[in-house]
Amino acid sequence: MAGKQYDFTEGSIMKKMILYSSPIFLTNILQTSYQVIDSLWVGNLLGPNALGATAISGTVIFTILAFIIGINTSALTVLSQYKGAKDPYGLKKALNAFVVILGVLTFILGIVGFVIAERILQFMGTPEETLPLAAVYLRINFVGIMFLFGYNFIATVLRALGDSKTPIRFVLLAVILNAVLDPIFIAGFNMGIEGAAYATVFSQGTAFLYGLTYCVTKGNVPFSIPFKPQKEQAKQIFKLGLPSGLSMMVISGGVLAIMTVVTGFGDEVVAGFGAAQRLDSLIMLPALTLGSAINSMAGQNIGADKWHRVSEITRSGLMLIAAVSLTMSTIVFFSADWAVSMFVQDPETVAFGTMYVQTVAFFYPFLGINFVLNGIVRAAGGMFQVFMLNVISFWILRFPLTYIFAEIYGEAGIGIGMGASLVLSALIAAGYYRLGRWRSINIMENTKK
């Protein structure tokens, strides 16, 4: 049975925001639990060096894939506006164009990433003890990168059409498979960190095939046999997608840069930061969820030219993120020591991970403000504007502040710099939302050609 597709151009905004975003939140929890379970098995079966290797490799994978993830984000905007405008023909053409362009780009980046994997790790200053493990893990993941992107793209398409429940099935399948296969491949087959990587690729591949089958047979998704996109449509996708892709590369590149600060403090801090990132991701879930939900909701209303509802979506999103993220921050703050200890037992590693999590926990509501406001701007087609906001956030604020505070306060400064940058980024995002000219953007005229 196909999942329900919401029409956000009418009815209660807050009610639909909660009903629509709740499955996305659950999906994001499952995505995070996927990473957490992977880290638990690797950290406990293979030790802190292997855990650090997966943390560093995960950052690299996200960085290499970021450009395509960014174009994928632009798909959410374009497809949701077609949905709101009730233009099925335009929706089908746009969907095909995204499938062709993103498929080719993913294939190319997978090959390039596989070839240069070790060089990237060396550039990051990966400790010698960790480098061989990270290189093996990274290369295997690049082999299956098409699967990682594939099932995430399918989830994006369904959400653009108003269906946020069905993607839960794909992610749940991947989580269950990974949880079962990790210990079997790592310890049962004595494959070590290679086993963790193969379990990941197999799980993601199965989820992708299941998602594709669902969309074709039951999901009411207008997929077709891929055909060459029209020149004007391809140009428009790149016009929107390039800033969005670069925006994601700016974000992931900023994370990569921060990791170079972390690696300078040795294996214990790298492993502790890897464990802390898993908890970080829990705190970030409300922001990620609402950012995605608001992109779809606002996109449909912009496509339908209902701007009064777009303003109401902004107000509702800010209220919701404030309540939920503060609750999550409190829970994670008081459980930090116990939670970090689940991943590793080394006292120094646990001490740093706990300190970092407790330092940044209550700054994440400001990250939520960023996601909500940027989600609205992105829904209007303001990809370049969001790109510039992310450049400011990560390269003018977050990386420099993290580096400076780490120089002053040592490893404790990593969390202080991160927290300070989140506050300043939220203030700048709010300023642009109020004063910027994003409301005058019109992407439908160009994409209907």
ZAMARGU-4260 file (C-alpha; in steps of 0.2 Angstrom, whole numbers, plus 5000, padded with zeros to 4 digits):
<rodrens>
0) 5000/5000/5000 | 5007/5017/4995 | 5011/5030/5009 | 5000/5045/5011 | 5005/5060/5001
5) 5001/5077/5010 | 4995/5092/5001 | 5002/5107/5012 | 4993/5121/5002 | 4978/5119/5013
10) 4973/5114/5031 | 4982/5116/5048 | 5000/5120/5046 | 5006/5115/5063 | 4996/5099/5063
15) 5003/5094/5046 | 5021/5099/5051 | 5020/5087/5066 | 5012/5073/5056 | 5024/5075/5041
20) 5040/5078/5051 | 5037/5064/5064 | 5041/5050/5051 | 5056/5060/5045 | 5062/5061/5063
25) 5060/5043/5065 | 5069/5040/5049 | 5083/5051/5055 | 5084/5042/5071 | 5086/5025/5062
30) 5099/5033/5051 | 5108/5039/5066 | 5106/5022/5075 | 5113/5014/5059 | 5129/5024/5062
35) 5128/5021/5081 | 5127/5002/5079 | 5141/5002/5067 | 5152/5012/5079 | 5147/5001/5094
40) 5152/4985/5085 | 5168/4993/5078 | 5173/5001/5094 | 5170/4986/5105 | 5176/4972/5094
45) 5191/4981/5085 | 5196/4995/5098 | 5198/5014/5097 | 5209/5015/5082 | 5196/5006/5071
50) 5183/5018/5078 | 5193/5033/5074 | 5196/5026/5057 | 5177/5025/5054 | 5174/5042/5060
55) 5188/5050/5049 | 5182/5039/5034 | 5164/5044/5037 | 5169/5062/5036 | 5178/5060/5019
60) 5163/5050/5012 | 5151/5064/5016 | 5163/5077/5009 | 5166/5068/4992 | 5147/5064/4991
65) 5142/5082/4997 | 5141/5089/4980 | 5128/5076/4974 | 5119/5077/4990 | 5117/5096/4988
70) 5110/5093/4970 | 5098/5080/4978 | 5093/5094/4990 | 5088/5105/4975 | 5078/5091/4969
75) 5067/5092/4985 | 5064/5111/4980 | 5060/5108/4962 | 5049/5093/4964 | 5039/5100/4978
80) 5035/5116/4969 | 5029/5105/4954 | 5018/5095/4966 | 5011/5112/4973 | 5008/5119/4956
85) 4999/5102/4951 | 5010/5100/4936 | 5012/5081/4933 | 5021/5082/4916 | 5033/5095/4923
90) 5036/5084/4938 | 5040/5068/4927 | 5052/5078/4916 | 5061/5085/4931 | 5062/5069/4940
95) 5070/5060/4925 | 5083/5074/4923 | 5088/5072/4941 | 5090/5053/4940 | 5101/5055/4924
100) 5112/5069/4930 | 5114/5063/4948 | 5117/5045/4943 | 5131/5050/4931 | 5139/5061/4944
105) 5138/5048/4958 | 5146/5035/4947 | 5161/5047/4943 | 5163/5053/4961 | 5163/5035/4967
110) 5178/5030/4955 | 5188/5046/4960 | 5185/5044/4978 | 5191/5026/4977 | 5207/5031/4968
115) 5212/5045/4980 | 5206/5039/4996 | 5222/5036/5005 | 5229/5053/4999 | 5214/5062/5006
120) 5217/5053/5023 | 5235/5058/5023 | 5231/5076/5019 | 5219/5076/5034 | 5234/5071/5045
125) 5226/5054/5050 | 5237/5046/5063 | 5249/5032/5056 | 5241/5019/5067 | 5224/5023/5060
130) 5228/5026/5042 | 5228/5008/5035 | 5211/5004/5043 | 5204/5020/5037 | 5210/5018/5019
135) 5202/5000/5018 | 5186/5006/5026 | 5185/5021/5014 | 5188/5012/4998 | 5175/4998/5001
140) 5162/5012/5005 | 5166/5021/4989 | 5163/5005/4979 | 5145/5005/4986 | 5142/5024/4986
145) 5129/5023/4972 | 5118/5013/4985 | 5120/5026/4998 | 5115/5040/4987 | 5101/5029/4978
150) 5090/5026/4993 | 5093/5043/5000 | 5087/5050/4983 | 5072/5039/4983 | 5067/5046/5000
155) 5069/5064/4994 | 5058/5061/4980 | 5044/5053/4991 | 5045/5068/5003 | 5044/5080/4989
160) 5028/5072/4985 | 5022/5073/5003 | 5025/5055/5008 | 5037/5055/5023 | 5031/5038/5030
165) 5037/5026/5017 | 5056/5030/5018 | 5056/5023/5036 | 5054/5006/5028 | 5070/5007/5018
170) 5081/5014/5032 | 5074/5001/5044 | 5079/4987/5033 | 5096/4994/5031 | 5098/4996/5050
175) 5092/4978/5054 | 5103/4971/5041 | 5118/4981/5047 | 5115/4976/5065 | 5115/4958/5061
180) 5129/4957/5048 | 5142/4968/5057 | 5146/4956/5071 | 5145/4941/5058 | 5157/4950/5046
185) 5169/4958/5059 | 5171/4944/5071 | 5162/4928/5064 | 5171/4929/5047 | 5186/4937/5055
190) 5186/4951/5042 | 5190/4966/5054 | 5186/4983/5048 | 5183/4976/5031 | 5169/4967/5037
195) 5161/4982/5044 | 5162/4991/5027 | 5155/4976/5018 | 5140/4975/5030 | 5137/4993/5026
200) 5137/4992/5007 | 5127/4976/5007 | 5114/4984/5019 | 5113/5000/5009 | 5112/4990/4992
205) 5097/4980/4998 | 5088/4995/5005 | 5090/5004/4988 | 5084/4989/4978 | 5069/4988/4989
210) 5065/5007/4988 | 5066/5007/4969 | 5055/4992/4968 | 5042/5000/4979 | 5042/5017/4969
215) 5040/5008/4953 | 5026/4996/4958 | 5016/5005/4972 | 5023/5022/4976 | 5014/5033/4963
220) 5031/5040/4958 | 5033/5045/4940 | 5049/5036/4937 | 5052/5031/4919 | 5066/5023/4908
225) 5079/5036/4909 | 5081/5047/4894 | 5092/5062/4889 | 5086/5078/4898 | 5081/5093/4888
230) 5096/5106/4887 | 5086/5120/4896 | 5080/5108/4910 | 5098/5102/4913 | 5105/5120/4913
235) 5091/5124/4926 | 5096/5109/4937 | 5114/5114/4937 | 5109/5132/4940 | 5100/5127/4956
240) 5111/5112/4960 | 5128/5119/4958 | 5126/5132/4973 | 5117/5118/4983 | 5130/5106/4979
245) 5144/5118/4983 | 5134/5123/4999 | 5135/5105/5005 | 5154/5104/5000 | 5156/5120/5011
250) 5148/5111/5025 | 5157/5095/5023 | 5173/5103/5020 | 5171/5113/5036 | 5169/5097/5045
255) 5184/5090/5037 | 5194/5105/5042 | 5188/5104/5060 | 5194/5086/5059 | 5211/5092/5055
260) 5211/5101/5071 | 5205/5086/5081 | 5218/5074/5073 | 5232/5086/5080 | 5228/5080/5098
265) 5231/5062/5095 | 5222/5045/5094 | 5212/5047/5110 | 5204/5064/5105 | 5200/5057/5088
270) 5192/5042/5095 | 5183/5053/5108 | 5177/5065/5094 | 5171/5050/5084 | 5160/5044/5098
275) 5154/5062/5102 | 5149/5064/5084 | 5137/5050/5086 | 5129/5059/5101 | 5130/5076/5091
280) 5120/5068/5078 | 5106/5064/5090 | 5105/5082/5096 | 5105/5088/5078 | 5090/5076/5073
285) 5076/5089/5076 | 5085/5102/5066 | 5088/5090/5051 | 5070/5084/5052 | 5062/5101/5051
290) 5074/5108/5038 | 5069/5094/5027 | 5050/5095/5031 | 5050/5114/5029 | 5058/5113/5012
295) 5044/5102/5006 | 5030/5111/5015 | 5036/5129/5010 | 5040/5123/4992 | 5023/5117/4989
300) 5015/5133/4995 | 5027/5144/4985 | 5023/5133/4969 | 5005/5137/4973 | 5009/5156/4977
305) 5002/5155/4995 | 5015/5166/5003 | 5005/5169/5019 | 5006/5150/5023 | 5025/5151/5020
310) 5026/5164/5034 | 5016/5153/5045 | 5027/5138/5041 | 5042/5148/5047 | 5033/5153/5064
315) 5027/5135/5067 | 5045/5128/5063 | 5054/5140/5075 | 5042/5136/5089 | 5043/5117/5086
320) 5062/5117/5085 | 5064/5127/5101 | 5054/5115/5111 | 5061/5099/5104 | 5079/5103/5103
325) 5080/5110/5120 | 5073/5093/5126 | 5085/5083/5116 | 5100/5094/5122 | 5095/5091/5140
330) 5094/5072/5139 | 5110/5071/5130 | 5119/5083/5142 | 5115/5072/5157 | 5118/5055/5149
335) 5134/5061/5140 | 5147/5051/5150 | 5136/5035/5150 | 5133/5037/5131 | 5151/5040/5126
340) 5156/5024/5137 | 5145/5013/5126 | 5157/5016/5111 | 5174/5015/5120 | 5181/5011/5137
345) 5198/5021/5137 | 5197/5034/5151 | 5205/5048/5141 | 5194/5045/5126 | 5178/5045/5136
350) 5183/5060/5146 | 5186/5070/5130 | 5170/5064/5122 | 5160/5068/5137 | 5167/5086/5139
355) 5164/5090/5120 | 5146/5084/5121 | 5142/5093/5136 | 5150/5109/5130 | 5140/5110/5113
360) 5124/5102/5119 | 5114/5118/5123 | 5120/5127/5108 | 5111/5116/5095 | 5094/5125/5096
365) 5104/5139/5087 | 5108/5126/5074 | 5089/5122/5073 | 5086/5141/5069 | 5098/5140/5055
370) 5090/5124/5047 | 5072/5131/5048 | 5076/5148/5040 | 5088/5141/5027 | 5075/5128/5023
375) 5062/5142/5019 | 5075/5151/5008 | 5080/5135/4999 | 5062/5131/4996 | 5060/5147/4986
380) 5075/5142/4976 | 5088/5153/4985 | 5102/5140/4983 | 5116/5153/4980 | 5110/5163/4996
385) 5110/5147/5007 | 5128/5143/4999 | 5134/5160/5005 | 5126/5158/5022 | 5135/5142/5024
390) 5152/5149/5018 | 5150/5162/5032 | 5144/5149/5045 | 5158/5136/5042 | 5173/5145/5035
395) 5172/5163/5042 | 5165/5157/5059 | 5165/5139/5064 | 5182/5133/5058 | 5192/5148/5063
400) 5184/5149/5080 | 5187/5131/5083 | 5205/5133/5078 | 5208/5148/5088 | 5199/5142/5104
405) 5209/5125/5102 | 5225/5135/5101 | 5220/5144/5117 | 5212/5131/5128 | 5218/5115/5120
410) 5206/5101/5116 | 5193/5109/5127 | 5192/5123/5115 | 5185/5112/5101 | 5168/5112/5109
415) 5169/5131/5114 | 5173/5136/5096 | 5159/5125/5089 | 5146/5132/5101 | 5151/5151/5098
420) 5149/5148/5079 | 5132/5141/5080 | 5125/5157/5089 | 5133/5169/5077 | 5127/5159/5062
425) 5109/5159/5068 | 5109/5178/5070 | 5116/5180/5052 | 5103/5168/5045 | 5089/5177/5054
430) 5095/5194/5047 | 5095/5187/5030 | 5077/5180/5032 | 5071/5196/5037 | 5080/5208/5025
435) 5085/5197/5010 | 5077/5197/4993 | 5074/5178/4992 | 5055/5180/4990 | 5057/5187/4973
440) 5065/5171/4966 | 5055/5162/4953 | 5061/5145/4947 | 5045/5138/4940 | 5046/5150/4924
445) 5062/5142/4920 | 5059/5124/4923 | 5042/5123/4914 | 5051/5126/4897
</rodrens>
